[in-house]
């Protein structure tokens, strides 16, 4: 995986690492998606970033798809990719 731009944000006292990914991420198996999430988490920690990695991608029909803990679903449903990209503030290097 090449370098990855992420939004490292603190929301309601919780650190989140929001990773905008290519639309193709949504077509991968759950296992492949989890491997990518784990890799991003590893590189985030190496970069000194704390928080839960939440991948987001274009889900089609103007909707942003995401994988997040259930208690964060309402928050992520309120976002769109434009808002995520506006908050990108870090880059992870492989």
N, C-alpha and C positions, 0 to 999 in steps of 0.2 A: 504494500500500500504506500502511495506517495505521501508527502507532507499533507497535513490535514488542518484546515482552519476550523476553530471551534469557538463557541460562545461560553466563556466561563462566567457564570452568574450566581448570585446569591439571591434566592427567592424564599421568603418566609423563614429566614434563618438557615436555609439549607443550600449547600453548594451543589450546583448542577453543571455538567459539562455537556453542552448541547452540540451534537456533531451533525451538521448537514451533510448528507451522503447522496450519492447518485441514485436516481430513481430505480436502477437495477437492484439495489439493496432489497427492495420490497419483493423481488421475485426469487430471492435465495431461500433455502430451507431454514427452518428455525435454528438448526444446528450451525449452519454456516453464518447466520446472522449473529448468533451468540459468540462464535469464534471472533468475529470482527469487533463486537462490543468489548470482549475481553482484551483484545489487542489494543484498542483505543484506551481502555482503562489502564493498561500497563504503561503505555506511553504517556498518558496523562500524569500518572504518579511519578514517572521518571522526570517529567517536566516540573514537578512540584505543585501540580494542581490537585486539589482535593475535590471530591464530589462524585456523584453518580453520573455515569455516562448515559445520555439519552440520544440515540440516533433519531434523526428526522429526515424525511425525504418527501418528494412529490408523490402523493398518493393518487394523483389524477383528479380530474373534475374540480380543480381549484382547491383541493383538500391537502393538508399536510398530514402525512402518516408518521407515526412515532412508536417507539417501544419505551415505555416508562412504567415505573411502579404505579399500581392502580390508583393510589391516593394523589397522584399528579396528573391523572387523565384530564380533569376539568381544566387545569392550567394549560396543558398543551393543546387542548381543543380550542382554547381562546387565542392561540397564536397562529401565525402563518409563516411561510418561509421568508417572506420579506422582513418580518420582525426579527426572525432568528438571524438572518444575514446582517441586519443593522446592529446586532449586538455581538458579532464576531469580534473577539479581542485577543485571541491567542492562536499560535500555530504550533502544531505538534510535528516533530521531525522524526523520521524513521532512519 
